[in-house]
Amino acid sequence: MAFKNLADFVKELEDAGELIRIKEFVDPNLEITEVVDRISKTADRNKALLFENNGTDFPILINSLGSYKRICIALGVNDLDDIGKDLENIFKELVAPKESILDKIKLLPKLGRMASWMPKVTSKTGACQEVVMDKPDLSKLPVMKCWPEDGGAFLTFPIVHTVHPHTKIRNIGMYRMQVMENDLTAMHWHKHKDSAGHFNEYKKMGKRMPVAISLGGDPAYTYAATAPMPPNVDEYMLAGFLRKKKVELVKCKTQDLYVPADCDFVIEGYVEPDEELIWEGPFGDHTGYYSLADWYPQFHVTCITHKKNAIYPSTIVGIPPQEDAWIGKATERIFLTPIKLTMLPEVVDMELPIEGIFHNLTIVKIKKGFAGHAQKVMNAMWGAGQMMFNKMLVVVDGDTDIHDYVSVAKLLTQNVDPESDIYLSSGPMDVLDHSCSKFAFGGKMCIDATAKMTEELRSDYIEVNVPKAIDKTAIIEKFPEIADISNELVDLGVSLVAISLKKNRPNHIEELNAALFADEAFTTIKAVIYIDEMLELDCMQDVIWRFANNLDPKRDGFVIKAKDDKSISHIGFDGTRKTKKYDNFQRDWPNVVCSDPTTIKAVDAKWDKLGLGEPIESPSIKYGKQMYGTGAIADD
């Protein structure tokens, strides 16, 4: 389903009971984020919000893709798996043998349908150019400062258009943009991104690089900008496929680039190849931690155009769940099909847990056919596009529902011998991964949780006992640095406990891990996750989120080998914060992302006027207790 424009999508959400209009003034500086954070983390009240009174002429639409139902509405389906099925049918139609002229003729309408999804350039003026600012001024847009330690206000939903100077292949991507002046932003291009590659080519040529930013329009454009497409495939072809209608593009006013005619805003400009970089950030990021300040290119604005009655789209990211979790869910379901059809036909299903924030944790289910099959899948996936950033990969087989995390955890208990079924490697990591000892390079781990064949066994028979709950009082008395122990998963039959503690010396976790697994109480426990003492263990989702963010598997996993061929082996994972003092960790460690008390109090005071029902307590009250002092950088 194609939406005529963003306003059309807003109407669809409102008709479906998925949008609330807020007429009371809410400040784009911190307050809107606090409201959205409360709503997005309250499942039964999670709605898209339209802030109509924000101090500018343009309403702010936020959290519009922030639920399974709304992302489905945005992409015109009842179920995200329907998109994958459509892709699979097209693939099979194209590659099926054509034995006669008639078979080939029958294919023509299908090819014509596919051609109708290709983007089209028009010579007309687009609706996005109905109003041309006399002087480009970003202060007229309701650009939000999201979190207290952010370096400033950021465009968070920009669709960034660039073209390779030699191949002329277009790329659209989504990269945050910090507003520095009314006509200047930073351009947050990670080194692994396609647009950064384009910029490098312009730098070699010593030539100014044109860039265009669009905001709004059909939400399929926004999704396509986030999709992990190959560098030579136009994202607007994906958008055309999703909306079953081609994207109509118009030429920018001051740059030789093309943008969707029906988008709400266009910000045109350029990046100079030899200009000094600008200090950008910090920024409260989708990891739930601040990404710290660094040097990035400057984007100079040459023109801003917009629709009459334009709507400004925005999003916030931070401690999950947020809106980006559902964008990631769409990617999980859509791109499962290409993985199966072109690379790994043995893959049955895939899950990217929200707590794993996309790249940290992936669960893959395969149809296993031979010894080492999980390792084959591991190598292929770590070599495929943005899957190269994956930190932890869990491979399962059989009838397990991988969307049921307890079932997956039980399979780990049953099938994984830590000594022989955990595979470690090193490679490129996401730029936002703060746990790596070296920037954007760190450890990876594959856990083979498939049922083992004879060749894969360390021993013909290893006795795996039902895990027994740990006597917390007794263990804490022996090891007073331990703050708490969670038996939550053990009570469900999963051989894993979580322990919170205060580190107080170098090699503390490794030494404690050895001592605990030497204790009789841990005989039936396969794995322990260690986290910092300020984190409460009553929410396993938070434990996994912090652990997955803070772990470098190759550096922070400590295997205890089995005492004999019939006994289980063990492993401990250090998911605590790393410091120079105790871990010889030389990089700055970021703080978790939270609102400040002043903002929380301000939103509390106006909540009754927002039309959002009964008050919701700020999530930052809970997560603020997990901060290491104040500021974007954690205190020592």
NULOSE-383237 format. One line per 10 residues: number of its first residue (from 0); for each residue x negated, y negated, z of C-alpha. Coordinates in nm, 4 decimals. Each point is the difference from the previous one (the first is absolute). Example, Ala and Ser with C-alpha at 12.3 -4.5 7.8 and 13.67 -1.06 7.14 Angstrom:
BEGIN
0) -1.2300,0.4500,0.7800 | -0.1370,-0.3440,-0.0660
//
This chain:
BEGIN
0) 0.0000,0.0000,0.0000 | -0.1384,-0.3381,-0.1006 | 0.0704,-0.3044,0.2160 | 0.0479,-0.3253,-0.1886 | -0.2047,-0.1832,0.2624 | -0.0811,-0.0014,0.3702 | 0.3318,-0.1647,0.0842 | 0.1754,0.2940,-0.1666 | -0.1942,0.2372,0.2268 | 0.0938,-0.2089,0.3051
10) 0.3677,0.0299,-0.0948 | -0.0344,0.3770,-0.0401 | -0.1581,0.0281,0.3460 | 0.2673,-0.2201,0.1538 | 0.2812,0.2000,-0.1603 | -0.1584,0.3182,0.1390 | -0.0107,-0.1458,0.3531 | -0.3805,-0.0059,-0.0125 | -0.0664,-0.3731,0.0295 | 0.0578,-0.2647,0.2657
20) -0.0103,-0.3734,-0.0744 | -0.1573,-0.2093,0.2749 | 0.1119,-0.3623,-0.0023 | -0.1714,-0.1136,0.3190 | -0.3421,-0.1606,-0.0483 | -0.2816,0.2510,0.0435 | -0.3555,-0.1185,-0.0483 | -0.2088,0.1774,-0.2716 | -0.2915,-0.0634,0.2336 | 0.0062,0.3187,0.2153
30) 0.3716,-0.0017,0.0940 | 0.1336,0.1790,-0.3101 | -0.2565,0.2757,0.0492 | 0.1128,0.0502,0.3600 | 0.3645,0.0317,-0.1066 | -0.0818,0.2436,-0.2819 | -0.2296,0.2103,0.2197 | 0.2838,0.0566,0.2466 | 0.2478,0.0889,-0.2741 | -0.2286,0.2277,-0.2023
40) -0.0896,0.2059,0.3081 | 0.3642,0.0494,0.1045 | 0.1212,0.2745,-0.2317 | 0.3754,-0.0422,0.0506 | -0.0167,-0.3780,-0.0547 | -0.2639,-0.0171,-0.2721 | 0.1254,-0.2386,-0.2713 | -0.1322,-0.2289,-0.2696 | -0.0006,-0.3599,0.1209 | 0.0567,-0.3225,-0.1931
50) -0.1294,-0.3013,0.1952 | 0.1933,-0.2860,-0.1564 | -0.1287,-0.2712,0.2352 | -0.3801,-0.0023,0.0156 | -0.0973,-0.3607,-0.0620 | -0.0275,0.0260,-0.3811 | 0.2399,0.0007,-0.2951 | -0.0342,0.3755,-0.0483 | 0.1453,0.2869,0.2054 | -0.2374,0.2787,0.1049
60) 0.0968,0.3588,-0.0809 | -0.1856,0.2506,0.2162 | 0.0237,0.3691,0.0900 | 0.1987,0.0491,-0.3209 | -0.1756,0.3325,-0.0752 | -0.0299,0.0974,0.3657 | 0.2087,0.3178,0.0196 | 0.0506,0.3149,-0.2038 | 0.3426,-0.1230,-0.1091 | -0.1255,-0.3410,-0.1088
70) -0.3003,0.1290,-0.1937 | 0.2396,0.2335,-0.1806 | 0.2322,-0.2908,-0.0808 | -0.2980,-0.1997,-0.1265 | -0.1068,0.2805,-0.2341 | 0.3548,0.0897,-0.1091 | 0.0217,0.3546,0.1393 | 0.1827,0.1868,0.2737 | -0.3097,0.2012,0.0887 | -0.3653,-0.0796,-0.0723
80) -0.0544,0.3573,-0.1185 | 0.2344,-0.0770,-0.2914 | -0.2766,-0.2138,-0.1525 | -0.2452,0.2893,0.0135 | 0.2549,0.2328,-0.1596 | 0.0529,-0.2501,-0.2803 | -0.3765,-0.0193,-0.0571 | -0.0268,0.3779,-0.0052 | 0.2785,0.0332,-0.2570 | -0.1658,-0.2565,-0.2268
90) -0.3357,0.1765,0.0278 | 0.1496,0.3380,-0.0835 | 0.1883,-0.1416,-0.2974 | -0.3164,-0.1534,-0.1425 | -0.2324,0.2995,0.0444 | 0.2445,0.2781,-0.0880 | -0.0892,0.1808,-0.3285 | 0.1744,-0.1459,-0.3071 | 0.0542,0.2925,-0.2353 | 0.2050,-0.1705,-0.2675
100) 0.0656,-0.3342,-0.1636 | 0.3347,-0.0040,0.1778 | -0.1709,0.0305,0.3376 | -0.2196,-0.2967,-0.0868 | 0.2957,-0.2058,-0.1192 | 0.1822,0.0716,0.3237 | -0.2937,-0.1549,0.1854 | 0.0352,-0.3374,-0.1768 | 0.2834,-0.1377,0.2176 | -0.2009,0.0868,0.3099
110) -0.3034,-0.1814,-0.1393 | 0.2224,-0.2942,-0.0821 | 0.1278,-0.0014,0.3573 | -0.3574,-0.0072,0.1281 | -0.0883,-0.2824,-0.2383 | 0.2858,-0.2021,0.1483 | -0.1875,-0.0061,0.3312 | -0.3106,-0.1694,-0.1411 | -0.0419,-0.3678,0.1008 | 0.0971,-0.2570,-0.2586
120) -0.1386,-0.3499,-0.0511 | 0.2515,-0.2705,-0.0853 | -0.0681,-0.3449,-0.1399 | 0.2829,-0.1480,0.2055 | -0.0377,-0.1879,0.3248 | 0.0784,0.2233,0.2953 | 0.2358,-0.0664,0.2893 | -0.3141,-0.0016,0.2146 | -0.0957,-0.3270,-0.1753 | 0.3240,-0.1905,0.0547
130) -0.1777,-0.2333,0.2434 | -0.3597,-0.1122,-0.0507 | -0.1588,-0.1721,0.2980 | -0.1383,-0.3424,-0.0906 | -0.3036,0.0863,0.2077 | -0.0562,0.3585,0.1158 | 0.0505,0.0066,0.3755 | 0.0035,0.3272,0.1944 | 0.1219,-0.1822,0.3121 | 0.3441,-0.0201,-0.1624
140) 0.0261,0.3802,0.0200 | 0.0854,0.1681,0.3316 | -0.3330,0.1816,0.0226 | -0.0150,0.1812,0.3323 | -0.2652,0.0215,0.2666 | 0.0813,0.3465,0.1277 | -0.2127,0.0714,0.3083 | -0.1713,-0.2237,0.2583 | -0.3600,0.0745,-0.1017 | 0.0624,-0.0233,-0.3754
150) -0.2343,-0.2426,-0.1730 | 0.2971,-0.1943,-0.1331 | 0.3154,0.0443,-0.2060 | -0.0015,0.2795,-0.2589 | 0.1999,0.0919,-0.3068 | 0.0733,0.3639,0.0842 | 0.2092,0.1149,-0.3003 | -0.1901,-0.1536,-0.2952 | -0.0097,0.1894,-0.3291 | -0.3444,-0.0868,-0.1349
160) -0.0486,0.0099,-0.3797 | -0.3429,0.0316,-0.1607 | -0.1296,0.1221,-0.3361 | -0.3260,0.1790,-0.0747 | -0.2006,-0.2430,-0.2164 | -0.1106,0.2679,-0.2492 | 0.2739,0.2623,-0.0160 | 0.2811,-0.2536,0.0595 | 0.1717,0.2592,0.2190 | 0.2216,-0.1647,0.2592
170) -0.0027,0.0854,0.3680 | 0.2518,-0.1011,0.2589 | -0.0844,0.0569,0.3625 | 0.0955,-0.1239,0.3434 | -0.2701,-0.1819,0.1942 | 0.0663,-0.2323,0.2906 | -0.0812,-0.3679,-0.0580 | -0.0917,-0.2394,0.2805 | 0.1039,-0.3584,-0.0661 | -0.3004,-0.2305,0.0522
180) 0.1317,-0.3215,-0.1528 | 0.3141,-0.1012,-0.1891 | -0.1601,0.1166,-0.3245 | -0.2546,0.2540,0.1246 | 0.0133,0.3527,0.1411 | -0.2403,0.2818,0.0619 | 0.0352,0.3075,-0.2205 | -0.0323,0.3169,0.2091 | -0.1445,0.2368,-0.2609 | -0.1415,0.3180,0.1531
190) -0.2974,0.1333,-0.1941 | 0.1869,0.3185,-0.0978 | 0.2944,-0.1836,-0.1593 | 0.0566,-0.0419,-0.3740 | 0.0285,-0.3788,0.0146 | -0.3343,-0.0167,0.1792 | -0.1400,0.2003,-0.2913 | 0.1445,-0.2528,-0.2428 | -0.1600,-0.2825,0.1998 | -0.3389,0.1704,-0.0157
200) 0.0237,0.0059,-0.3803 | 0.0808,-0.3714,-0.0104 | -0.2966,-0.0668,0.2281 | -0.2314,0.1835,-0.2409 | 0.1278,-0.2230,-0.2772 | -0.0228,-0.3157,0.2136 | 0.3576,-0.0724,-0.1038 | 0.2911,-0.1406,0.2006 | 0.2585,0.2690,0.0822 | 0.3702,-0.0808,-0.0458
210) 0.2355,0.1357,0.2661 | 0.3771,-0.0204,0.0360 | 0.2108,0.0817,0.3033 | 0.3678,0.0866,-0.0180 | 0.2357,0.0274,0.2943 | 0.3420,0.1612,-0.0043 | 0.2057,0.1222,-0.2915 | 0.1070,0.3628,-0.0216 | -0.1400,0.1855,0.3058 | -0.1341,0.2621,-0.2421
220) -0.2726,-0.2536,-0.0874 | -0.1055,-0.0232,0.3629 | -0.0145,0.3761,0.0346 | -0.1920,0.0429,-0.3267 | -0.2648,-0.2450,0.1217 | -0.0702,0.2286,0.2977 | 0.0028,0.3277,-0.1955 | -0.3291,0.1934,-0.0423 | 0.0019,-0.0124,-0.3788 | -0.3012,0.0951,-0.2164
230) -0.1956,-0.3063,-0.1204 | 0.1068,0.0423,-0.3631 | 0.3754,0.0275,0.0683 | 0.2141,-0.3138,0.0094 | 0.1917,-0.0274,0.3282 | 0.2852,-0.1686,-0.1875 | 0.0492,0.3233,-0.1923 | 0.0600,0.1679,0.3379 | 0.2372,-0.2810,0.0950 | 0.1854,0.0465,-0.3300
240) 0.0328,0.3731,0.0656 | 0.1297,-0.0603,0.3535 | 0.2592,-0.2586,-0.1026 | 0.0747,0.1733,-0.3346 | -0.0409,-0.3316,-0.1739 | -0.3056,-0.1750,-0.1408 | -0.1591,-0.2873,0.1871 | 0.0291,-0.3250,-0.1935 | -0.3152,-0.2105,0.0298 | -0.0548,-0.3699,-0.0664
250) -0.3226,-0.1917,-0.0437 | -0.1238,-0.2131,0.2866 | -0.0107,-0.3768,-0.0362 | -0.3728,-0.0497,0.0643 | -0.1591,0.3460,-0.0286 | -0.0137,0.2566,-0.2793 | 0.1890,0.2587,0.2026 | 0.3528,0.1395,0.0042 | 0.2395,0.0456,0.2911 | 0.3569,0.1337,0.0391
260) 0.2513,-0.2496,-0.1330 | 0.2424,0.0718,0.2824 | -0.2352,-0.0358,0.2981 | 0.0634,-0.2738,0.2555 | -0.3388,-0.1743,0.0204 | -0.3123,-0.0141,-0.2149 | -0.3285,-0.1319,0.1367 | -0.2551,-0.0487,-0.2773 | -0.3700,-0.0558,0.0431 | -0.3548,0.1225,-0.0393
270) -0.3061,0.1336,0.1774 | -0.3431,-0.1415,-0.0839 | -0.2677,0.2687,-0.0443 | -0.2881,-0.1885,0.1646 | 0.1878,-0.1910,0.2683 | -0.0868,0.0575,0.3637 | 0.2200,0.2521,0.1793 | 0.2375,-0.1186,0.2701 | 0.0342,0.1314,0.3577 | 0.3345,0.1830,0.0096
280) 0.1872,0.1611,0.2911 | 0.0458,0.1453,0.2525 | 0.3332,0.1555,-0.0943 | 0.2309,0.2296,0.1975 | -0.0024,0.2951,-0.2373 | 0.1957,0.3167,-0.0755 | -0.2369,0.2070,0.2140 | 0.1487,-0.1693,0.3054 | -0.3358,-0.1696,0.0579 | -0.1399,-0.3276,-0.1249
290) -0.2134,0.0210,-0.3107 | -0.2859,-0.2303,0.0845 | -0.1103,-0.3105,-0.1846 | -0.2320,0.0298,-0.2990 | -0.1020,-0.1808,-0.3193 | 0.2350,0.0107,-0.3019 | 0.0474,-0.1886,-0.3303 | 0.1846,-0.3320,-0.0185 | 0.3210,-0.0232,-0.2034 | 0.0744,-0.3477,-0.1376
300) 0.3660,-0.0759,-0.0736 | 0.0715,-0.1792,-0.3273 | 0.3792,0.0263,-0.0143 | 0.2991,0.1193,0.2052 | 0.3356,0.0709,-0.1614 | 0.3149,0.1540,0.1432 | 0.3613,0.0778,-0.0607 | 0.2748,-0.2283,0.1136 | 0.1265,0.1433,0.3290 | -0.3111,0.2189,0.0264
310) -0.0415,0.2478,0.2857 | -0.3435,0.0423,0.1571 | -0.0867,0.3670,0.0653 | -0.2286,0.0830,0.2894 | -0.1001,0.2923,0.2164 | -0.1853,0.0637,0.3213 | -0.2356,0.2850,0.0786 | -0.1299,0.1147,0.3356 | 0.0515,0.2847,0.2437 | 0.2212,0.2549,-0.1763
320) 0.2756,0.0314,-0.0888 | 0.0275,-0.3043,-0.2231 | 0.1371,-0.0590,-0.3498 | -0.3154,0.1325,-0.1667 | 0.0692,0.3465,0.1460 | 0.2963,0.0390,-0.2344 | -0.1925,-0.1302,-0.3004 | -0.2542,0.2703,0.0840 | 0.2785,0.2586,0.0243 | 0.1068,-0.0880,-0.3548
330) -0.3585,0.0508,-0.1215 | -0.0172,0.3348,0.1795 | 0.3141,0.1295,-0.1731 | -0.0582,-0.1546,-0.3449 | -0.3657,0.0938,-0.0405 | 0.0425,0.3551,0.1290 | 0.1257,0.0929,-0.3478 | -0.3019,-0.1258,-0.2001 | -0.2302,0.1755,0.2486 | 0.1812,0.3291,-0.0554
340) 0.0345,-0.0330,-0.3769 | -0.3436,-0.1280,-0.0947 | -0.2462,0.0973,0.2705 | 0.1154,0.2489,0.2644 | 0.2894,0.2233,-0.1087 | -0.0354,0.1965,0.3250 | 0.1204,-0.3000,0.2026 | 0.3555,0.0504,0.1254 | 0.0509,-0.3097,0.2146 | -0.1834,-0.2912,0.1599
350) 0.0570,-0.2146,0.3089 | -0.1648,-0.3268,0.1011 | 0.0970,-0.0517,0.3654 | 0.0849,-0.3577,0.0901 | -0.2355,0.0199,0.2978 | -0.2819,0.0824,-0.2415 | 0.0442,-0.3361,-0.1799 | -0.0356,0.1527,-0.3482 | -0.3689,0.0857,-0.0262 | -0.0780,0.1393,0.3452
360) 0.2105,0.3169,-0.0066 | 0.1467,0.2129,-0.2798 | 0.1775,0.3352,0.0254 | 0.0114,0.2145,-0.3142 | 0.1905,0.3225,-0.0497 | -0.1306,0.2405,-0.2653 | 0.0852,0.3345,-0.1502 | -0.3149,0.1835,0.1019 | -0.1441,0.2510,-0.2444 | -0.3578,0.0734,0.1044
370) -0.2633,-0.0433,0.2692 | -0.1297,-0.3569,0.0066 | 0.3140,-0.1392,-0.1594 | 0.0334,-0.2718,0.2628 | -0.3572,-0.1129,-0.0705 | 0.0735,-0.0175,-0.3708 | 0.2956,-0.2287,0.0724 | -0.2116,-0.2047,0.2420 | -0.2681,-0.0699,-0.2602 | 0.2515,-0.0887,-0.2696
380) 0.2001,-0.2370,0.2174 | -0.3021,-0.1833,0.1405 | -0.1075,-0.0608,-0.3583 | 0.3343,-0.1361,-0.1189 | 0.0565,-0.3767,-0.0121 | 0.0914,-0.1558,0.3318 | 0.0022,0.3411,0.1683 | -0.3759,-0.0558,0.0244 | 0.0819,-0.2113,0.3076 | 0.1686,0.2882,0.1835
390) -0.1579,0.0673,0.3407 | 0.1830,0.3120,0.1211 | 0.1561,0.2578,-0.2298 | 0.2084,0.2874,0.1382 | 0.0727,0.2854,-0.2433 | 0.2776,0.2494,0.0771 | 0.1861,0.2726,-0.1853 | 0.2997,0.2262,0.0564 | 0.3490,-0.1114,0.0986 | -0.0982,-0.2795,0.2384
400) 0.1914,-0.3273,-0.0322 | -0.2849,-0.2506,-0.0114 | 0.2362,-0.2863,0.0816 | 0.0534,0.1626,0.3409 | -0.3207,-0.0894,0.1822 | 0.0546,0.2428,0.2876 | 0.0233,0.2869,-0.2502 | -0.3252,-0.1150,-0.1604 | -0.1667,-0.0252,0.3416 | 0.1089,0.3535,0.0856
410) -0.1553,0.1185,-0.3250 | -0.3267,-0.1644,0.1028 | 0.0172,0.1960,0.3254 | 0.0653,0.3231,-0.1834 | -0.2300,-0.0226,-0.3015 | -0.2912,-0.2326,0.0792 | -0.3285,0.1190,0.1456 | -0.1810,-0.3311,0.0665 | -0.3377,0.1647,-0.0432 | 0.0673,0.1201,-0.3536
420) 0.3141,-0.1721,-0.1350 | -0.0928,-0.3677,0.0335 | -0.2034,-0.1452,-0.2863 | -0.1895,-0.3272,0.0289 | -0.1245,-0.2332,-0.2696 | -0.0925,-0.3647,-0.0561 | 0.1128,-0.2445,-0.2612 | 0.1671,-0.3324,-0.0816 | 0.2486,-0.1232,0.2561 | 0.2575,-0.2746,-0.0026
430) -0.1522,-0.3421,0.0583 | 0.2426,-0.0414,0.2913 | -0.1274,0.3100,0.1826 | -0.1685,-0.1469,0.3062 | -0.1191,0.3352,0.1398 | -0.2737,0.0560,-0.2602 | -0.3540,-0.0632,0.1240 | -0.0705,-0.1504,-0.3428 | 0.2352,-0.2273,-0.1930 | 0.2393,0.1964,-0.2279
440) -0.1994,0.3236,0.0344 | 0.0661,0.2721,0.2537 | 0.0972,0.3531,0.0921 | 0.2851,0.2094,-0.1356 | 0.1597,0.3155,0.1327 | 0.2073,0.2762,-0.1562 | 0.1856,0.2389,0.2312 | 0.0832,0.3270,-0.1719 | 0.3223,0.1071,0.1700 | 0.0931,0.2549,-0.2641
450) 0.0459,0.3669,0.0874 | -0.3469,0.1495,-0.0300 | -0.1128,0.2712,-0.2356 | -0.2615,0.2543,0.1078 | -0.2857,-0.1887,-0.1636 | 0.0823,-0.3155,0.1961 | 0.0033,0.1499,0.3498 | -0.2819,-0.0505,0.2464 | 0.1069,0.3244,0.1641 | 0.2505,0.2716,-0.0832
460) 0.1860,-0.0669,0.3220 | 0.0013,-0.3132,0.2092 | 0.2272,0.0029,0.3012 | 0.2189,-0.3120,-0.0055 | 0.1882,-0.0316,0.3274 | 0.3079,-0.2108,0.0621 | -0.1387,-0.3363,0.1181 | 0.0414,-0.0695,0.3702 | 0.0769,-0.3423,0.1443 | -0.2880,-0.1763,0.1731
470) 0.0205,-0.0716,0.3735 | -0.0552,-0.3751,-0.0306 | -0.0577,-0.0638,0.3684 | -0.2701,0.2645,0.0265 | -0.1842,-0.1120,-0.3134 | 0.0133,-0.3699,0.0887 | -0.1384,0.0856,0.3424 | -0.2972,0.1716,-0.1707 | -0.0433,-0.2722,-0.2607 | 0.1085,-0.3338,0.1525
480) -0.0707,-0.1953,-0.3209 | 0.3119,0.1661,-0.1473 | 0.3064,-0.2242,0.0357 | 0.2678,0.2387,-0.1280 | 0.0598,0.3285,-0.1828 | 0.2958,0.0717,-0.2274 | 0.1427,0.3524,-0.0136 | 0.2803,-0.1078,-0.2348 | -0.1198,0.2041,-0.2972 | -0.1103,0.2968,0.2119
490) 0.3561,0.0232,0.1299 | 0.1093,0.0386,-0.3638 | -0.2479,0.2809,-0.0615 | -0.2676,-0.2165,-0.1609 | -0.3563,0.0588,0.1192 | -0.0949,-0.3672,0.0294 | -0.0153,-0.2459,0.2883 | -0.0585,-0.3743,0.0050 | -0.2222,-0.1547,0.2668 | -0.0382,-0.3680,0.0824
500) -0.3146,-0.1098,0.1762 | -0.2424,-0.2810,0.0695 | -0.3359,0.0504,-0.1687 | -0.2881,-0.0982,0.2259 | -0.3194,0.1328,-0.1587 | -0.1603,0.0973,-0.3326 | 0.1043,0.3436,-0.1336 | 0.2792,0.0041,0.2562 | 0.2649,0.1604,-0.2220 | -0.2283,0.2704,-0.1354
510) -0.1181,0.0934,0.3505 | 0.3514,-0.0077,0.1470 | 0.1293,0.2088,-0.2887 | -0.2599,0.2699,0.0670 | 0.0809,-0.0012,0.3709 | 0.3750,0.0228,-0.0506 | -0.0177,0.2911,-0.2432 | -0.2288,0.1789,0.2446 | 0.2793,-0.0289,0.2566 | 0.2399,0.2939,0.0264
520) 0.2975,-0.2353,-0.0290 | -0.0870,-0.0737,-0.3646 | -0.0504,0.3621,-0.1100 | 0.3194,0.0058,-0.2089 | -0.0326,-0.3564,-0.1341 | -0.1463,-0.0385,-0.3500 | -0.0196,-0.3769,-0.0256 | -0.0161,-0.3111,0.2142 | 0.0557,-0.3584,-0.1165 | -0.1750,-0.2640,0.2113
530) 0.1342,-0.3557,0.0069 | -0.0519,-0.3137,0.2085 | 0.1497,-0.0289,0.3449 | 0.2310,-0.2947,-0.0731 | 0.2047,0.2089,-0.2441 | 0.2980,0.1758,0.1552 | 0.0355,0.3631,-0.1041 | 0.3804,0.0127,0.0043 | 0.0222,-0.0935,-0.3704 | -0.1815,0.2511,-0.2194
540) 0.0570,-0.2181,-0.3089 | -0.2091,-0.2754,0.1605 | -0.2659,0.2517,0.1010 | -0.0323,0.1238,-0.3592 | -0.0048,-0.3559,-0.1353 | -0.2840,-0.1088,0.2298 | -0.1922,0.3268,-0.0338 | 0.0181,0.0001,-0.3810 | -0.1161,-0.3617,-0.0191 | -0.2899,0.0391,0.2427
550) -0.1443,0.3313,-0.1207 | -0.2842,0.0670,-0.2379 | 0.0433,0.3802,-0.0221 | -0.3594,0.0761,-0.0889 | -0.1392,-0.2091,0.2840 | 0.2747,0.0469,0.2597 | 0.0940,0.3685,-0.0193 | -0.1679,0.2346,0.2492 | 0.0349,0.3729,-0.0659 | -0.0417,0.2540,0.2800
560) -0.0848,0.3316,-0.1598 | 0.1789,0.3147,0.1136 | -0.1772,0.2045,0.2670 | 0.0539,0.3196,-0.1999 | 0.1694,0.1329,-0.3161 | 0.3339,0.0505,0.1741 | 0.0255,-0.3413,0.1673 | 0.1288,-0.3278,-0.1369 | -0.2265,-0.2948,-0.0678 | 0.0871,-0.3551,0.1065
570) -0.0377,-0.3576,-0.1167 | 0.0258,-0.3435,0.1576 | 0.0638,-0.3220,-0.1915 | -0.1222,-0.3350,0.1296 | 0.2787,-0.2442,-0.0855 | -0.1226,-0.2696,0.2384 | -0.1281,-0.3415,-0.0922 | -0.3688,0.0049,-0.0977 | -0.2432,-0.2508,0.1552 | -0.3652,-0.0957,-0.0267
580) -0.0526,0.0821,0.3672 | 0.1317,0.3554,0.0058 | 0.0123,0.1078,-0.3670 | -0.2761,-0.2025,-0.1692 | 0.2763,-0.1358,-0.2253 | -0.1365,-0.3110,-0.1713 | 0.3112,-0.1410,-0.1702 | 0.2599,-0.2290,0.1571 | 0.3043,0.1903,0.1227 | 0.3380,-0.1645,-0.0689
590) 0.2825,-0.0494,0.2454 | 0.3509,0.1371,-0.0388 | 0.2587,-0.2344,-0.1514 | 0.2469,-0.1585,0.2435 | 0.2070,-0.3146,0.0407 | -0.1012,-0.2500,0.2668 | 0.2090,-0.0731,0.3125 | 0.1002,-0.3479,-0.1248 | 0.1500,0.1392,-0.3218 | 0.1750,0.2837,0.1831
600) 0.1553,-0.2509,0.2405 | 0.1106,-0.2294,-0.2853 | 0.1742,0.2841,-0.1856 | 0.1611,0.1240,0.3212 | 0.1457,-0.3481,0.0513 | 0.1643,-0.0161,-0.3439 | 0.0935,0.3681,-0.0430 | 0.3701,-0.0503,0.0831 | 0.0280,-0.2494,-0.2887 | -0.1513,0.2314,-0.2629
610) 0.2995,0.2296,-0.0502 | -0.2053,0.3116,0.0645 | 0.1989,0.1470,0.2882 | -0.1259,0.0919,0.3444 | -0.3545,-0.1102,0.0867 | -0.2867,0.2319,-0.0985 | -0.3114,-0.0048,0.2126 | -0.3151,-0.1043,-0.1824 | -0.2186,0.2984,-0.1003 | -0.2966,-0.2242,0.0776
620) 0.0753,0.0229,0.3725 | -0.0937,0.3673,-0.0196 | -0.2850,-0.0282,-0.2485 | -0.1478,-0.3103,0.1601 | -0.1096,0.2224,0.2881 | -0.2183,0.1903,-0.2477 | -0.2056,-0.3021,-0.1049 | -0.3667,-0.0373,0.0867 | 0.0101,-0.3544,0.1329 | 0.1156,-0.2698,-0.2427
630) -0.0892,-0.0952,-0.3545 | -0.0193,0.1967,-0.3232 | -0.3304,0.1557,0.1070 | 0.0174,0.2279,0.3029 | -0.1828,-0.1213,0.3089 | -0.2932,0.2109,0.1188
//
